[in-house]
Every structure is written in structure tokens, then in C-alpha cells.
């Protein structure tokens, strides 16, 4: 199998699985791009662009299913959007970028391993001040690294127990969309370089996102595939943190 075909298959799988839990998949796309030796200049805007399409379709599916809360979403978004724009406008040393990304990839890996989609728990009331602070921090990292921030927001919401698993997915999906859009706008200031086949990548990711979000908003659960994706994320994290490539 050629490297290109393998990359496309893995891209579809990443979009499918991330969309099934309400994520755009940027951290997964970045992990694949790191494993296939894409440059940071191409990785960031390409991942955010794919994020827009996949997170949008994921949000629509979860919102239609009644799995969303404006009360919880708005404070996070108010703080994250300007900080994501700021982070996206900054230039960062390629080595530092890889190290930070390597650390952030641990979040989705742990998310897939530790949190199950069918876990039930009693929810608590959200806190606006805490939401603003958390949203600003996640937004800045999102723009700086080229992710939507859902991989950080989701485990935070689950640990705080502010909403159930399905609402976490719906909130994360729209949070990822607005942050990705803001991060891309910030990157316009310093210029963007997309992968030469970005249209193909968008088509593959969007297809995976449509199928994954539809099944995820219903009763889909595939533990084996999620563990395989976690292994991929951990491999990419190791490469970014401990190798010079």
C-alpha cells in the first residue's frame, strides 16, 4: 500500500472517530501529519480547515438530537474566540511547536482510553467565571497549535460534571468550529500554506465526519477502534517529543 493511500485511510478513520464524539479531529490530523512528516507551516492551517467541515457536521447531528447547552457553551466561546485569534496570529519556533503538540496529543489519547460514551453521572451547575478562564486558555492554545480545543474542553467538562456525555459532544463540536475559524483568521495575518491536495483531504475528512457524527449521536460505540486511535496518537506524541524529525 502506498503512503498516500494509507494516509487517506487513516484520515477517514480519524475523522470518523472524532466526529462520533463531537470533535473536529484536528489533533488526530496533526498526529497523522507528524507521522507522515508534514511541515508545521502546512500542518496548522490544513488541520484547522478540516476541523471546520467535520466539527460543523458533528454539531448539526448532536444539536438535532437535543444534545447541546447554550448556557454552558457561551461563556467558553466568549473567552476562547479572541484568544484563539491571538494564538493563531503568533509565530512559533518549529521545535517548540512540535513539543507543545506532542503534549497536547496526550489529551485525546487519554480521552479515548479513560472516558466511555455510555457512562452516566449526576450533573452539576456550571460556573461562569471558571468557564471564561478555561475558555481563554484553551482558545489561546488552539490558535497557537492549530487545534479546535475540543480535546481539552471535553475531558474538562466531564471531570467537572457540568453536562452528560452527549451534551459534551455537542458543545465541543461548536466550540471547535468557532475556535478553528478564529484561529484561521489569526493565521491570515502571517500567511497560510495548505497541503497541495487539501481539497482531497477535505473530502475524505468530511465523509468520515458525516458518517461518524450520525452514528455517534445515536448509540454508536466502538471501543477497539478508539484504542487503536489512542495508540496512533501516542506514537505521534512520542515522535514529536523525543525525536528531532
Order of alpha helices (4+ residues) and beta strands (2+ residues): alpha-alpha-alpha-alpha-alpha-alpha-alpha-alpha-alpha-alpha
